[in-house]
Amino acid sequence: MNTVSAGFAHSAAINHLGQLYVWGDNRQGQLGGSKDEILEVPTEVLLKYEGREYQATSVSCGAHFTIVACRCKQDLNIRFEPQEEEIL
């Protein structure tokens, strides 16, 4: 894991591929998903919004919250092709 953050009773980590994993107490909804569950092992969170996939770049856990900064995977695959110059 490249980045790890710990809250009061939960934790989150990001691996080298930008995948987010969370575990611990979710009674306040700090891990996402359904409340009232405790995740005993690191569980991947799929970062998708409106059909686009994201990679986590940083994570911070507070007492009862988790915040994640992301970047869109599709934006990382854009290739810039040099344009041929037109000679007049």
Backbone torsions as a table, in degrees:
resi	resn	phi	psi	omega
1	MET	NA	137.4	179.9
2	ASN	-86.3	-37.1	-176.4
3	THR	-134.2	135.5	177.4
4	VAL	-134.5	140.2	175.8
5	SER	-137.9	144.0	-178.9
6	ALA	-123.8	135.6	174.1
7	GLY	-101.4	-157.9	-178.7
8	PHE	-63.4	-48.3	-178.6
9	ALA	-141.5	25.9	178.3
10	HIS	-147.7	162.7	-179.9
11	SER	-141.9	162.0	176.8
12	ALA	-144.7	150.8	180.0
13	ALA	-146.7	152.8	176.6
14	ILE	-122.0	130.9	177.3
15	ASN	-90.3	-178.3	-175.8
16	HIS	-66.4	-15.1	178.6
17	LEU	-94.2	-0.2	-178.5
18	GLY	83.6	16.2	177.7
19	GLN	-85.0	136.8	-177.9
20	LEU	-99.7	132.5	176.8
21	TYR	-123.5	139.5	178.6
22	VAL	-131.4	154.8	175.2
23	TRP	-162.0	160.0	179.2
24	GLY	114.7	-154.3	-174.9
25	ASP	-79.3	128.4	-179.1
26	ASN	-118.7	20.2	-175.7
27	ARG	-66.1	-18.0	175.8
28	GLN	-103.0	5.9	-179.6
29	GLY	78.9	15.0	-174.9
30	GLN	-71.3	-11.6	177.6
31	LEU	-104.1	-2.2	-174.5
32	GLY	81.4	-176.6	179.5
33	GLY	67.6	-158.5	-177.6
34	SER	-79.9	140.8	179.3
35	LYS	-74.6	178.6	177.1
36	ASP	62.2	30.7	174.3
37	GLU	-129.8	152.1	175.5
38	ILE	-118.2	121.9	178.6
39	LEU	-91.1	114.0	-175.7
40	GLU	-84.0	-17.6	179.0
41	VAL	-128.2	152.6	177.1
42	PRO	-55.8	129.9	-176.8
43	THR	-124.9	129.3	-178.3
44	GLU	-69.8	138.8	173.9
45	VAL	-104.9	120.4	178.7
46	LEU	-77.8	122.7	-176.5
47	LEU	-97.6	91.4	-179.8
48	LYS	-132.3	143.8	176.3
49	TYR	-151.6	125.3	-179.9
50	GLU	49.8	44.5	175.5
51	GLY	79.7	0.4	179.8
52	ARG	-106.6	143.2	179.2
53	GLU	-97.1	146.7	-177.5
54	TYR	-127.4	155.2	173.2
55	GLN	-112.0	137.4	175.7
56	ALA	-74.8	137.9	177.4
57	THR	-111.8	-28.3	175.3
58	SER	-156.8	157.0	-179.5
59	VAL	-144.3	145.1	176.6
60	SER	-141.2	129.4	178.3
61	CYS	-107.0	134.8	173.2
62	GLY	-107.2	-164.6	-179.1
63	ALA	-57.4	-48.3	-176.8
64	HIS	-137.0	34.2	177.8
65	PHE	-151.7	162.9	173.4
66	THR	-136.8	134.4	176.9
67	ILE	-126.1	137.7	-175.1
68	VAL	-130.1	132.3	171.5
69	ALA	-96.2	137.7	-176.0
70	CYS	-133.2	164.5	169.9
71	ARG	-134.1	148.8	-176.6
72	CYS	-74.4	130.0	179.1
73	LYS	-62.7	-39.9	-177.7
74	GLN	-61.6	-34.8	179.6
75	ASP	-67.1	-23.5	-179.9
76	LEU	-78.5	-14.5	-176.8
77	ASN	-100.0	7.8	179.9
78	ILE	-73.0	131.7	177.9
79	ARG	-109.8	136.8	177.6
80	PHE	-104.1	115.2	-179.4
81	GLU	-95.3	131.9	177.4
82	PRO	-65.0	136.5	179.6
83	GLN	-86.8	141.1	176.4
84	GLU	-74.6	135.3	179.4
85	GLU	-79.7	138.9	178.0
86	GLU	-94.1	124.4	-179.7
87	ILE	-95.5	126.2	179.9
88	LEU	-96.3	NA	NA
